[in-house]
Amino acid sequence: MSRLAVVILNYNRADLLADCLASLYAAPTRCDLTVWVVDNDSSDASVAIVRDRFPQARLIVSPINGGFSYGNNLALRAISAEQSADYVLLLNNDTVVPAGALDGLVDYLVANPAVAVVGPRLLLPDGSLDLACRRSFPSPEISFYRMSGLATLFPRSRRFGRYNLTYLDPACETEVDAVVGACMLLRASVIDEVGLLDEQFFMYGEDLDWCYRIKAYGWRIVYYPQVIVHHYKRASSTRRAIPSIRAFYDAMRIFHRKHYAATTAAPLNLLIEVGISLKEFMALGRNLLLPPAARRVG
């Protein structure tokens, strides 16, 4: 029996967390399942709900909100120290996992030993694809297509639509550069090999960075649409729109500086930094002009 650890990071969304946990425990799995909940210093009833309604979950209460990487790493370190899992699933609290989804993802890695990471088809509340669930790395070229709007204007183009692979059918299984940290299954041995999430990233970008490092070790990453998970995207970040927007664009800067700046000409690096700052200021301005209920990140 495969040992599966599911890690859920939570911050002030007791309602979503309860729905997510209920979906995990609603149907039995063929795996030896352990669910870890890391609470990032919530001020709502999140911790009480886990203790009262889901006592079988392993709960870690962080005294600070150190961000996505920091919080998930608290559980990942404990799992590694205990050697208690063969596979680890990072899962957002704003997801609902249908029966059979966990087994489907684990079965895929069992059957494909060269694959380190697999991600499902993530569907938004309106039934559309969460585009972040299959991505290419944001190289300077691909980032330009996305930030300039060419990716939006020509989504079916293999050149301009490369970041979110919008030219591919959502039902098409494909090898990708990255899946999204909202729902990604990894081999525990790969985490030991590659290392934990980079805590430079507060929120956003850490999943891309992790996938970049995993692929650098020669592993494959696959988008597997036969498994579907539902994602109520941005449910947490929209409550803190301005800090979330700043974290979003900070992640762009960190990723570029870490993986591309050294091999990019200095004038182009300057243009990229300026472009990111301009997009950030525009996003902040747009959000300030919107009613609170309509504010979003990105």
Backbone as CSV, one residue per row, in Angstrom:
resi,resn,N_x,N_y,N_z,CA_x,CA_y,CA_z,C_x,C_y,C_z
1,MET,0.848,-1.197,0.000,0.000,0.000,0.000,0.879,1.242,0.000
2,SER,0.632,2.157,-0.937,1.391,3.408,-1.003,1.015,4.309,0.158
3,ARG,2.015,4.983,0.693,1.791,5.920,1.793,1.731,7.332,1.216
4,LEU,0.594,7.999,1.405,0.368,9.325,0.842,0.180,10.346,1.958
5,ALA,0.962,11.422,1.907,0.789,12.555,2.821,0.236,13.727,2.029
6,VAL,-0.874,14.262,2.481,-1.475,15.457,1.877,-1.186,16.636,2.796
7,VAL,-0.607,17.698,2.239,-0.257,18.881,3.023,-1.143,20.042,2.583
8,ILE,-1.899,20.582,3.517,-2.807,21.700,3.244,-2.366,22.883,4.089
9,LEU,-2.064,23.987,3.432,-1.717,25.226,4.125,-2.968,26.083,4.240
10,ASN,-3.182,26.669,5.402,-4.398,27.451,5.625,-4.078,28.779,6.283
11,TYR,-4.812,29.794,5.846,-4.722,31.090,6.507,-6.105,31.742,6.472
12,ASN,-6.772,31.756,7.620,-8.034,32.480,7.801,-9.130,32.077,6.823
13,ARG,-9.208,30.814,6.466,-10.326,30.347,5.646,-10.859,29.037,6.208
14,ALA,-11.435,29.143,7.395,-11.990,27.972,8.058,-13.071,27.314,7.221
15,ASP,-13.869,28.126,6.517,-14.963,27.578,5.716,-14.434,26.714,4.580
16,LEU,-13.474,27.241,3.839,-12.895,26.484,2.732,-12.138,25.257,3.231
17,LEU,-11.386,25.432,4.299,-10.605,24.328,4.845,-11.510,23.168,5.239
18,ALA,-12.636,23.467,5.868,-13.567,22.412,6.284,-14.099,21.647,5.076
19,ASP,-14.445,22.365,4.010,-14.939,21.698,2.799,-13.853,20.832,2.168
20,CYS,-12.622,21.338,2.133,-11.515,20.592,1.552,-11.265,19.307,2.334
21,LEU,-11.184,19.405,3.650,-10.939,18.227,4.480,-12.092,17.229,4.375
22,ALA,-13.305,17.734,4.346,-14.459,16.837,4.223,-14.390,16.050,2.922
23,SER,-13.962,16.701,1.848,-13.861,15.991,0.566,-12.789,14.915,0.609
24,LEU,-11.702,15.164,1.315,-10.632,14.168,1.408,-11.065,12.933,2.183
25,TYR,-11.830,13.163,3.240,-12.233,12.049,4.099,-13.568,11.424,3.687
26,ALA,-14.205,11.956,2.645,-15.541,11.481,2.263,-15.516,10.079,1.684
27,ALA,-14.436,9.726,0.998,-14.359,8.415,0.353,-13.035,7.762,0.710
28,PRO,-13.033,6.471,0.941,-11.768,5.791,1.258,-10.839,5.759,0.059
29,THR,-9.542,5.695,0.335,-8.543,5.562,-0.720,-7.813,4.235,-0.551
30,ARG,-7.140,3.821,-1.609,-6.320,2.618,-1.514,-4.981,2.917,-0.846
31,CYS,-4.717,4.199,-0.615,-3.451,4.627,0.000,-3.570,4.627,1.520
32,ASP,-2.441,4.543,2.153,-2.343,4.816,3.581,-2.233,6.341,3.696
33,LEU,-3.360,6.981,3.983,-3.483,8.433,3.876,-3.249,9.129,5.211
34,THR,-2.384,10.156,5.175,-2.206,11.059,6.306,-2.374,12.486,5.797
35,VAL,-3.232,13.235,6.433,-3.470,14.628,6.046,-2.824,15.541,7.076
36,TRP,-1.974,16.421,6.592,-1.328,17.426,7.430,-1.959,18.790,7.144
37,VAL,-2.343,19.485,8.184,-2.843,20.856,8.051,-1.861,21.781,8.753
38,VAL,-1.361,22.755,8.022,-0.490,23.775,8.599,-1.280,25.072,8.635
39,ASP,-1.499,25.589,9.823,-2.212,26.858,9.934,-1.208,27.982,10.133
40,ASN,-1.278,28.965,9.236,-0.321,30.078,9.231,-0.821,31.239,10.094
41,ASP,-0.991,30.974,11.398,-1.350,32.024,12.360,-2.696,32.664,12.035
42,SER,-3.701,31.833,11.765,-5.045,32.357,11.485,-5.658,32.982,12.731
43,SER,-6.534,33.952,12.494,-7.261,34.583,13.602,-8.722,34.154,13.629
44,ASP,-9.118,33.257,12.712,-10.496,32.773,12.696,-10.577,31.419,13.404
45,ALA,-11.605,30.637,13.087,-11.845,29.381,13.799,-11.161,28.184,13.143
46,SER,-10.196,28.420,12.259,-9.587,27.324,11.499,-9.025,26.221,12.393
47,VAL,-8.216,26.599,13.383,-7.572,25.596,14.237,-8.617,24.816,15.028
48,ALA,-9.603,25.511,15.549,-10.650,24.843,16.337,-11.428,23.858,15.477
49,ILE,-11.709,24.219,14.239,-12.466,23.328,13.350,-11.677,22.050,13.071
50,VAL,-10.376,22.186,12.823,-9.568,20.987,12.578,-9.563,20.096,13.817
51,ARG,-9.352,20.698,14.970,-9.286,19.897,16.202,-10.616,19.235,16.537
52,ASP,-11.719,19.942,16.285,-13.022,19.424,16.680,-13.620,18.471,15.649
53,ARG,-13.485,18.827,14.357,-14.183,18.055,13.320,-13.284,17.058,12.600
54,PHE,-11.974,17.311,12.608,-11.057,16.438,11.868,-9.860,16.072,12.749
55,PRO,-10.114,15.433,13.878,-9.017,15.129,14.805,-7.999,14.149,14.227
56,GLN,-8.371,13.430,13.165,-7.436,12.491,12.541,-6.352,13.194,11.737
57,ALA,-6.535,14.473,11.447,-5.524,15.231,10.703,-4.363,15.596,11.619
58,ARG,-3.175,15.644,11.044,-1.983,16.109,11.777,-1.948,17.634,11.658
59,LEU,-2.056,18.321,12.760,-2.164,19.782,12.762,-0.863,20.412,13.250
60,ILE,-0.363,21.367,12.451,0.779,22.194,12.849,0.288,23.629,12.908
61,VAL,0.439,24.265,14.052,0.006,25.655,14.223,1.247,26.535,14.242
62,SER,1.408,27.322,13.198,2.553,28.221,13.118,2.269,29.504,13.887
63,PRO,3.239,30.013,14.638,3.018,31.258,15.375,3.087,32.496,14.489
64,ILE,3.507,32.313,13.220,3.593,33.444,12.286,3.044,33.021,10.936
65,ASN,2.663,34.006,10.141,2.305,33.745,8.746,3.554,33.993,7.909
66,GLY,4.326,32.940,7.701,5.576,33.078,6.963,5.450,32.894,5.470
67,GLY,4.216,32.687,4.985,4.008,32.524,3.554,3.825,31.072,3.149
68,PHE,3.628,30.871,1.848,3.310,29.550,1.301,4.463,28.569,1.482
69,SER,5.647,28.958,1.062,6.790,28.049,1.168,7.096,27.726,2.624
70,TYR,7.147,28.755,3.449,7.457,28.565,4.872,6.484,27.593,5.526
71,GLY,5.181,27.828,5.300,4.185,26.985,5.945,4.231,25.551,5.466
72,ASN,4.279,25.352,4.164,4.341,23.987,3.643,5.606,23.265,4.101
73,ASN,6.704,24.004,4.178,7.961,23.374,4.599,7.912,22.851,6.028
74,LEU,7.089,23.446,6.873,6.950,22.929,8.235,6.486,21.474,8.211
75,ALA,5.504,21.190,7.366,5.015,19.818,7.249,5.991,18.942,6.480
76,LEU,6.576,19.486,5.406,7.488,18.687,4.587,8.704,18.227,5.400
77,ARG,9.202,19.093,6.274,10.326,18.690,7.132,9.921,17.548,8.070
78,ALA,8.724,17.645,8.627,8.266,16.600,9.550,8.071,15.279,8.812
79,ILE,7.508,15.336,7.619,7.306,14.118,6.819,8.643,13.488,6.470
80,SER,9.597,14.317,6.082,10.927,13.809,5.729,11.620,13.191,6.939
81,ALA,11.503,13.857,8.077,12.151,13.345,9.284,11.567,12.000,9.711
82,GLU,10.256,11.857,9.532,9.591,10.610,9.927,9.717,9.518,8.868
83,GLN,10.089,9.927,7.620,10.095,8.985,6.487,8.747,8.268,6.419
84,SER,7.669,9.058,6.519,6.333,8.484,6.683,5.507,8.473,5.403
85,ALA,6.096,8.878,4.262,5.308,8.934,3.025,6.156,8.523,1.832
86,ASP,5.497,7.886,0.877,6.115,7.611,-0.422,5.804,8.734,-1.405
87,TYR,4.647,9.368,-1.202,4.193,10.441,-2.088,3.637,11.573,-1.231
88,VAL,3.830,12.812,-1.713,3.359,13.991,-0.993,2.533,14.845,-1.945
89,LEU,1.342,15.201,-1.527,0.462,16.065,-2.318,0.362,17.422,-1.651
90,LEU,0.810,18.470,-2.343,0.505,19.830,-1.905,-0.897,20.163,-2.389
91,LEU,-1.726,20.668,-1.488,-3.128,20.920,-1.817,-3.582,22.222,-1.190
92,ASN,-4.169,23.099,-1.993,-4.722,24.338,-1.455,-5.963,24.067,-0.623
93,ASN,-6.190,24.949,0.338,-7.408,24.830,1.137,-8.660,25.172,0.343
94,ASP,-8.514,25.850,-0.800,-9.671,26.220,-1.620,-9.905,25.223,-2.754
95,THR,-9.689,23.941,-2.451,-9.954,22.881,-3.410,-10.944,21.882,-2.817
96,VAL,-11.621,21.183,-3.714,-12.474,20.052,-3.335,-12.031,18.868,-4.173
97,VAL,-11.729,17.758,-3.510,-11.133,16.596,-4.173,-12.185,15.500,-4.330
98,PRO,-12.570,15.171,-5.565,-13.574,14.115,-5.765,-13.040,12.741,-5.380
99,ALA,-13.945,11.829,-5.145,-13.575,10.445,-4.848,-12.759,9.873,-5.999
100,GLY,-11.701,9.175,-5.658,-10.859,8.524,-6.656,-9.717,9.368,-7.165
101,ALA,-9.734,10.679,-6.915,-8.698,11.558,-7.458,-7.320,11.255,-6.858
102,LEU,-7.265,11.045,-5.568,-5.979,10.768,-4.926,-5.370,9.474,-5.465
103,ASP,-6.189,8.436,-5.565,-5.684,7.167,-6.082,-5.245,7.310,-7.534
104,GLY,-5.981,8.100,-8.314,-5.627,8.289,-9.710,-4.262,8.936,-9.876
105,LEU,-3.963,9.935,-9.073,-2.661,10.601,-9.158,-1.532,9.682,-8.691
106,VAL,-1.750,8.989,-7.578,-0.726,8.068,-7.078,-0.485,6.952,-8.089
107,ASP,-1.558,6.398,-8.655,-1.411,5.331,-9.641,-0.569,5.782,-10.827
108,TYR,-0.713,7.053,-11.214,0.058,7.549,-12.353,1.560,7.527,-12.041
109,LEU,1.945,7.988,-10.851,3.366,7.969,-10.506,3.887,6.551,-10.334
110,VAL,3.067,5.663,-9.801,3.485,4.271,-9.663,3.775,3.664,-11.040
111,ALA,2.938,4.007,-12.025,3.081,3.430,-13.361,4.138,4.126,-14.214
112,ASN,4.618,5.290,-13.771,5.554,6.074,-14.586,6.755,6.479,-13.729
113,PRO,7.722,5.604,-13.571,8.831,5.854,-12.636,9.751,7.007,-13.025
114,ALA,9.715,7.478,-14.273,10.551,8.609,-14.672,9.899,9.954,-14.371
115,VAL,8.644,9.927,-13.922,7.901,11.161,-13.626,8.016,11.459,-12.133
116,ALA,8.425,12.686,-11.819,8.573,13.096,-10.418,7.328,13.764,-9.873
117,VAL,6.628,14.492,-10.750,5.501,15.320,-10.326,4.357,15.135,-11.313
118,VAL,3.151,15.018,-10.796,1.966,14.968,-11.657,0.925,15.917,-11.083
119,GLY,0.230,16.599,-11.985,-0.837,17.504,-11.581,-2.107,17.178,-12.328
120,PRO,-3.275,17.341,-11.697,-4.547,17.021,-12.334,-5.073,18.186,-13.174
121,ARG,-6.200,17.941,-13.805,-6.948,19.032,-14.439,-7.688,19.773,-13.325
122,LEU,-7.370,21.032,-13.121,-8.049,21.847,-12.116,-9.161,22.633,-12.790
123,LEU,-10.358,22.505,-12.269,-11.506,23.204,-12.823,-11.975,24.295,-11.866
124,LEU,-12.240,25.473,-12.427,-12.744,26.605,-11.651,-14.245,26.444,-11.420
125,PRO,-14.832,27.260,-10.558,-16.257,27.094,-10.252,-17.181,27.143,-11.465
126,ASP,-16.773,27.861,-12.523,-17.614,27.918,-13.730,-17.366,26.754,-14.689
127,GLY,-16.512,25.822,-14.284,-16.235,24.659,-15.113,-15.088,24.835,-16.082
128,SER,-14.518,26.029,-16.142,-13.405,26.274,-17.051,-12.095,25.796,-16.429
129,LEU,-11.077,25.652,-17.276,-9.776,25.171,-16.818,-9.031,26.264,-16.073
130,ASP,-8.465,25.911,-14.926,-7.527,26.798,-14.243,-6.221,26.739,-15.032
131,LEU,-5.917,27.788,-15.764,-4.796,27.756,-16.703,-3.456,27.496,-16.027
132,ALA,-3.364,27.787,-14.738,-2.090,27.602,-14.037,-1.731,26.133,-13.846
133,CYS,-2.645,25.219,-14.128,-2.363,23.811,-13.819,-1.451,23.160,-14.850
134,ARG,-1.081,23.871,-15.923,-0.095,23.355,-16.887,0.610,24.570,-17.481
135,ARG,1.920,24.643,-17.268,2.644,25.864,-17.633,4.020,25.559,-18.194
136,SER,4.537,26.539,-18.927,5.950,26.566,-19.292,6.657,27.534,-18.361
137,PHE,7.961,27.395,-18.241,8.703,28.318,-17.402,8.674,29.718,-18.010
138,PRO,8.550,30.759,-17.175,8.477,32.136,-17.676,9.847,32.694,-18.045
139,SER,10.409,32.178,-19.125,11.651,32.737,-19.659,11.394,34.170,-20.094
140,PRO,12.431,34.955,-20.356,12.190,36.324,-20.835,11.290,36.373,-22.063
141,GLU,11.486,35.455,-23.007,10.658,35.451,-24.216,9.198,35.143,-23.890
142,ILE,8.974,34.076,-23.140,7.603,33.678,-22.812,6.930,34.726,-21.930
143,SER,7.684,35.323,-21.011,7.126,36.378,-20.162,6.711,37.583,-20.989
144,PHE,7.500,37.915,-22.008,7.142,39.038,-22.876,5.818,38.776,-23.575
145,TYR,5.633,37.573,-24.104,4.381,37.258,-24.795,3.196,37.388,-23.842
146,ARG,3.399,36.984,-22.606,2.310,37.036,-21.630,2.035,38.464,-21.173
147,MET,3.089,39.192,-20.822,2.911,40.526,-20.261,2.508,41.553,-21.314
148,SER,2.849,41.287,-22.569,2.483,42.219,-23.638,1.054,42.033,-24.118
149,GLY,0.420,40.946,-23.701,-0.935,40.664,-24.137,-1.034,39.774,-25.357
150,LEU,0.106,39.422,-25.968,0.079,38.573,-27.155,-0.489,37.190,-26.834
151,ALA,-0.207,36.688,-25.635,-0.740,35.383,-25.242,-2.258,35.407,-25.170
152,THR,-2.826,36.546,-24.747,-4.275,36.680,-24.668,-4.889,36.859,-26.047
153,LEU,-4.214,37.621,-26.902,-4.729,37.879,-28.254,-4.680,36.634,-29.133
154,PHE,-3.666,35.811,-28.927,-3.467,34.643,-29.792,-3.303,33.372,-28.936
155,PRO,-4.346,32.973,-28.214,-4.219,31.825,-27.308,-3.971,30.507,-28.029
156,ARG,-4.343,30.397,-29.295,-4.160,29.149,-30.032,-2.791,29.059,-30.691
157,SER,-1.987,30.101,-30.548,-0.657,30.117,-31.151,0.322,29.294,-30.311
158,ARG,1.081,28.413,-30.982,2.079,27.633,-30.258,3.229,28.507,-29.753
159,ARG,3.431,29.647,-30.360,4.475,30.558,-29.898,3.955,31.430,-28.763
160,PHE,2.870,32.138,-29.003,2.405,33.124,-28.026,1.665,32.492,-26.844
161,GLY,1.101,31.308,-27.040,0.336,30.669,-25.965,1.122,29.664,-25.165
162,ARG,2.440,29.785,-25.170,3.285,28.760,-24.551,3.230,28.756,-23.023
163,TYR,2.981,29.903,-22.405,3.048,29.911,-20.940,1.991,28.983,-20.343
164,ASN,0.741,29.169,-20.733,-0.339,28.330,-20.214,-0.755,27.224,-21.182
165,LEU,0.014,27.029,-22.251,-0.245,25.956,-23.217,-1.691,25.988,-23.699
166,THR,-2.180,27.209,-23.971,-3.583,27.384,-24.337,-3.914,26.833,-25.718
167,TYR,-2.907,26.456,-26.483,-3.143,25.852,-27.792,-3.449,24.363,-27.682
168,LEU,-3.317,23.784,-26.494,-3.587,22.364,-26.288,-5.003,22.154,-25.759
169,ASP,-5.604,21.058,-26.151,-6.892,20.635,-25.604,-6.719,20.366,-24.109
170,PRO,-7.616,20.867,-23.247,-7.502,20.597,-21.805,-7.529,19.114,-21.464
171,ALA,-8.058,18.285,-22.360,-8.120,16.844,-22.106,-6.863,16.113,-22.552
172,CYS,-5.861,16.861,-23.027,-4.641,16.262,-23.572,-3.589,16.084,-22.476
173,GLU,-3.266,14.845,-22.149,-2.157,14.576,-21.238,-0.858,15.014,-21.890
174,THR,-0.026,15.737,-21.149,1.203,16.235,-21.755,2.285,16.465,-20.708
175,GLU,3.526,16.302,-21.126,4.640,16.682,-20.273,4.759,18.192,-20.282
176,VAL,4.980,18.786,-19.133,5.008,20.237,-18.993,6.239,20.651,-18.202
177,ASP,6.495,21.952,-18.199,7.554,22.467,-17.328,7.103,22.476,-15.871
178,ALA,5.833,22.848,-15.655,5.376,23.010,-14.273,3.883,22.792,-14.165
179,VAL,3.482,22.260,-13.023,2.084,22.260,-12.612,1.969,23.255,-11.453
180,VAL,0.809,23.337,-10.855,0.587,24.392,-9.867,0.553,23.823,-8.450
181,GLY,1.067,24.619,-7.512,1.132,24.189,-6.118,-0.213,24.021,-5.452
182,ALA,-1.279,24.451,-6.117,-2.616,24.237,-5.561,-2.972,22.770,-5.481
183,CYS,-2.365,21.955,-6.372,-2.573,20.509,-6.337,-1.477,19.857,-7.154
184,MET,-0.429,19.415,-6.493,0.678,18.754,-7.190,1.178,17.591,-6.342
185,LEU,1.282,16.427,-6.970,1.749,15.229,-6.289,3.194,14.965,-6.654
186,LEU,4.038,14.752,-5.644,5.460,14.509,-5.837,5.880,13.216,-5.152
187,ARG,6.944,12.624,-5.670,7.585,11.529,-4.951,8.320,12.113,-3.744
188,ALA,8.163,11.498,-2.590,8.860,11.975,-1.397,10.368,11.897,-1.587
189,SER,10.836,10.898,-2.325,12.276,10.758,-2.563,12.828,11.921,-3.379
190,VAL,11.999,12.501,-4.248,12.432,13.646,-5.049,12.571,14.886,-4.174
191,ILE,11.681,15.040,-3.209,11.805,16.171,-2.280,13.105,16.049,-1.497
192,ASP,13.443,14.837,-1.050,14.712,14.632,-0.341,15.901,14.939,-1.254
193,GLU,15.760,14.632,-2.530,16.852,14.841,-3.483,17.039,16.309,-3.848
194,VAL,15.942,17.001,-4.098,15.991,18.361,-4.645,15.974,19.420,-3.546
195,GLY,15.322,19.122,-2.435,15.206,20.106,-1.359,13.797,20.659,-1.250
196,LEU,13.583,21.458,-0.234,12.263,22.004,0.070,11.941,23.210,-0.808
197,LEU,10.748,23.740,-0.624,10.346,24.973,-1.303,11.257,26.125,-0.872
198,ASP,11.521,27.035,-1.802,12.396,28.171,-1.536,11.605,29.246,-0.800
199,GLU,12.022,29.549,0.413,11.279,30.494,1.247,11.537,31.954,0.900
200,GLN,12.345,32.209,-0.132,12.396,33.571,-0.681,11.034,33.988,-1.214
201,PHE,10.283,33.016,-1.727,8.960,33.291,-2.290,7.947,33.268,-1.157
202,PHE,7.288,34.407,-0.926,6.270,34.452,0.127,4.989,33.775,-0.340
203,MET,4.569,34.127,-1.543,3.346,33.563,-2.133,3.443,33.766,-3.638
204,TYR,3.175,32.739,-4.402,3.319,32.688,-5.858,4.777,32.421,-6.251
205,GLY,4.928,31.663,-7.329,6.242,31.436,-7.918,7.033,30.293,-7.313
206,GLU,6.712,29.911,-6.086,7.491,28.854,-5.444,7.285,27.503,-6.114
207,ASP,6.087,27.282,-6.666,5.840,26.023,-7.369,6.611,25.967,-8.684
208,LEU,6.660,27.094,-9.407,7.473,27.168,-10.623,8.945,26.911,-10.318
209,ASP,9.430,27.537,-9.269,10.830,27.365,-8.882,11.122,25.919,-8.512
210,TRP,10.227,25.286,-7.769,10.408,23.884,-7.369,10.459,22.996,-8.599
211,CYS,9.518,23.215,-9.539,9.496,22.415,-10.762,10.765,22.646,-11.586
212,TYR,11.240,23.873,-11.631,12.472,24.179,-12.375,13.639,23.376,-11.795
213,ARG,13.739,23.350,-10.480,14.818,22.613,-9.837,14.666,21.102,-10.034
214,ILE,13.432,20.611,-9.982,13.192,19.181,-10.174,13.576,18.762,-11.589
215,LYS,13.216,19.568,-12.575,13.571,19.230,-13.954,15.083,19.315,-14.167
216,ALA,15.745,20.191,-13.442,17.203,20.295,-13.555,17.897,19.015,-13.090
217,TYR,17.202,18.226,-12.260,17.727,16.938,-11.820,17.404,15.813,-12.803
218,GLY,16.740,16.149,-13.893,16.461,15.157,-14.930,15.110,14.472,-14.839
219,TRP,14.252,14.925,-13.933,12.937,14.330,-13.769,11.924,14.924,-14.749
220,ARG,10.847,14.200,-14.986,9.743,14.671,-15.827,8.587,15.142,-14.958
221,ILE,7.800,16.068,-15.523,6.610,16.606,-14.856,5.455,16.503,-15.851
222,VAL,4.299,16.020,-15.393,3.206,15.705,-16.310,1.889,16.304,-15.818
223,TYR,1.147,16.863,-16.778,-0.240,17.276,-16.565,-1.132,16.095,-16.961
224,TYR,-1.948,15.647,-16.015,-2.731,14.417,-16.200,-4.224,14.741,-16.053
225,PRO,-4.898,15.045,-17.159,-6.274,15.550,-17.086,-7.330,14.507,-16.784
226,GLN,-6.959,13.218,-16.793,-7.944,12.196,-16.449,-8.384,12.303,-14.990
227,VAL,-7.575,12.952,-14.159,-7.963,13.246,-12.773,-8.386,14.704,-12.697
228,ILE,-9.536,14.956,-12.097,-10.085,16.312,-11.981,-10.190,16.691,-10.505
229,VAL,-9.772,17.913,-10.195,-9.926,18.505,-8.864,-10.534,19.887,-9.050
230,HIS,-11.393,20.281,-8.141,-12.087,21.570,-8.252,-11.362,22.634,-7.412
231,HIS,-11.196,23.818,-8.003,-10.386,24.863,-7.384,-11.158,26.171,-7.329
232,TYR,-11.414,26.653,-6.102,-12.057,27.958,-5.909,-10.962,29.009,-5.813
233,LYS,-10.404,29.356,-6.944,-9.135,30.089,-7.024,-9.235,31.489,-6.437
234,ARG,-8.126,31.909,-5.806,-7.954,33.239,-5.221,-8.883,33.492,-4.044
235,ALA,-9.473,32.460,-3.498,-10.414,32.676,-2.406,-9.750,33.283,-1.184
236,SER,-8.465,32.999,-0.965,-7.763,33.564,0.187,-7.092,34.881,-0.161
237,SER,-6.409,34.912,-1.313,-5.605,36.092,-1.625,-6.448,37.336,-1.874
238,THR,-7.703,37.175,-2.337,-8.512,38.357,-2.605,-8.882,39.116,-1.339
239,ARG,-8.755,38.491,-0.189,-9.050,39.204,1.052,-7.925,40.177,1.417
240,ARG,-6.771,40.009,0.818,-5.641,40.892,1.083,-5.040,41.270,-0.267
241,ALA,-5.838,41.963,-1.093,-5.476,42.143,-2.498,-4.141,42.856,-2.685
242,ILE,-3.900,43.957,-1.974,-2.676,44.724,-2.214,-1.434,43.933,-1.811
243,PRO,-1.361,43.340,-0.599,-0.183,42.505,-0.293,-0.024,41.338,-1.252
244,SER,-1.136,40.764,-1.707,-1.065,39.633,-2.627,-0.523,40.053,-3.985
245,ILE,-0.941,41.221,-4.468,-0.420,41.722,-5.744,1.081,41.961,-5.635
246,ARG,1.510,42.554,-4.546,2.946,42.814,-4.383,3.726,41.501,-4.332
247,ALA,3.174,40.507,-3.650,3.844,39.206,-3.590,3.898,38.559,-4.965
248,PHE,2.859,38.725,-5.760,2.788,38.157,-7.110,3.922,38.695,-7.982
249,TYR,4.116,39.998,-7.966,5.150,40.588,-8.812,6.545,40.428,-8.207
250,ASP,6.622,40.374,-6.883,7.913,40.053,-6.261,8.379,38.664,-6.689
251,ALA,7.428,37.733,-6.800,7.779,36.377,-7.224,8.355,36.378,-8.633
252,MET,7.812,37.216,-9.508,8.371,37.335,-10.860,9.823,37.794,-10.812
253,ARG,10.084,38.791,-9.987,11.456,39.312,-9.885,12.400,38.231,-9.355
254,ILE,11.981,37.559,-8.291,12.845,36.546,-7.678,13.141,35.431,-8.674
255,PHE,12.108,34.957,-9.379,12.302,33.847,-10.316,13.257,34.252,-11.440
256,HIS,13.061,35.434,-11.980,13.946,35.875,-13.067,15.379,36.027,-12.572
257,ARG,15.560,36.668,-11.441,16.914,36.887,-10.926,17.601,35.555,-10.604
258,LYS,16.853,34.600,-10.134,17.424,33.324,-9.728,17.792,32.452,-10.914
259,HIS,16.955,32.446,-11.959,17.129,31.453,-13.016,17.522,32.019,-14.383
260,TYR,17.327,33.310,-14.622,17.564,33.826,-15.967,18.499,35.036,-16.032
261,ALA,18.602,35.786,-14.960,19.348,37.044,-15.024,20.811,36.830,-15.408
262,ALA,21.425,35.773,-14.910,22.853,35.555,-15.160,23.149,35.274,-16.627
263,THR,22.159,34.776,-17.363,22.371,34.454,-18.777,21.648,35.429,-19.703
264,THR,21.176,36.534,-19.153,20.457,37.548,-19.928,21.284,38.825,-19.967
265,ALA,21.302,39.470,-21.109,22.064,40.712,-21.268,21.569,41.771,-20.292
266,ALA,22.490,42.584,-19.780,22.154,43.586,-18.764,21.045,44.542,-19.213
267,PRO,21.080,45.071,-20.450,19.989,45.965,-20.860,18.624,45.276,-20.840
268,LEU,18.598,43.991,-21.233,17.328,43.270,-21.212,16.875,43.010,-19.783
269,ASN,17.813,42.710,-18.882,17.453,42.558,-17.470,16.802,43.825,-16.934
270,LEU,17.364,44.977,-17.306,16.791,46.247,-16.860,15.377,46.424,-17.393
271,LEU,15.171,46.099,-18.669,13.838,46.215,-19.259,12.846,45.294,-18.552
272,ILE,13.292,44.095,-18.217,12.413,43.149,-17.530,12.028,43.666,-16.154
273,GLU,12.997,44.185,-15.415,12.703,44.737,-14.086,11.734,45.914,-14.178
274,VAL,11.952,46.785,-15.139,11.058,47.938,-15.328,9.669,47.461,-15.725
275,GLY,9.605,46.473,-16.630,8.318,45.954,-17.075,7.523,45.338,-15.937
276,ILE,8.193,44.591,-15.067,7.503,43.991,-13.923,6.962,45.079,-13.004
277,SER,7.770,46.125,-12.763,7.324,47.208,-11.883,6.134,47.953,-12.475
278,LEU,6.165,48.181,-13.780,5.042,48.860,-14.430,3.765,48.034,-14.325
279,LYS,3.880,46.742,-14.569,2.704,45.874,-14.460,2.175,45.856,-13.022
280,GLU,3.088,45.888,-12.053,2.670,45.905,-10.658,1.905,47.185,-10.333
281,PHE,2.449,48.330,-10.751,1.768,49.602,-10.474,0.406,49.651,-11.153
282,MET,0.315,49.124,-12.364,-0.969,49.109,-13.066,-1.973,48.210,-12.356
283,ALA,-1.514,47.044,-11.889,-2.408,46.129,-11.189,-2.902,46.729,-9.873
284,LEU,-2.000,47.395,-9.146,-2.403,48.049,-7.904,-3.414,49.156,-8.173
285,GLY,-3.168,49.934,-9.227,-4.088,51.012,-9.571,-5.458,50.504,-9.957
286,ARG,-5.491,49.441,-10.786,-6.779,48.881,-11.201,-7.567,48.368,-10.007
287,ASN,-6.893,47.704,-9.093,-7.589,47.143,-7.942,-8.141,48.215,-7.018
288,LEU,-7.429,49.327,-6.905,-7.925,50.409,-6.056,-9.185,51.044,-6.623
289,LEU,-9.355,50.957,-7.931,-10.525,51.554,-8.581,-11.741,50.637,-8.563
290,LEU,-11.532,49.360,-8.220,-12.629,48.403,-8.229,-13.314,48.338,-6.869
291,PRO,-14.585,47.938,-6.832,-15.234,47.666,-5.530,-14.536,46.476,-4.877
292,PRO,-14.506,46.424,-3.552,-13.772,45.355,-2.858,-14.103,43.947,-3.341
293,ALA,-15.363,43.672,-3.655,-15.741,42.308,-4.042,-15.127,41.895,-5.371
294,ALA,-14.730,42.874,-6.189,-14.210,42.554,-7.516,-12.695,42.557,-7.578
295,ARG,-12.038,42.876,-6.491,-10.576,42.976,-6.510,-9.935,41.589,-6.596
296,ARG,-8.859,41.493,-7.367,-8.212,40.214,-7.589,-6.726,40.413,-7.796
297,VAL,-6.001,39.302,-7.891,-4.550,39.318,-8.049,-4.199,38.961,-9.476
298,GLY,-3.122,39.561,-10.004,-2.615,39.151,-11.298,-3.265,39.877,-12.458
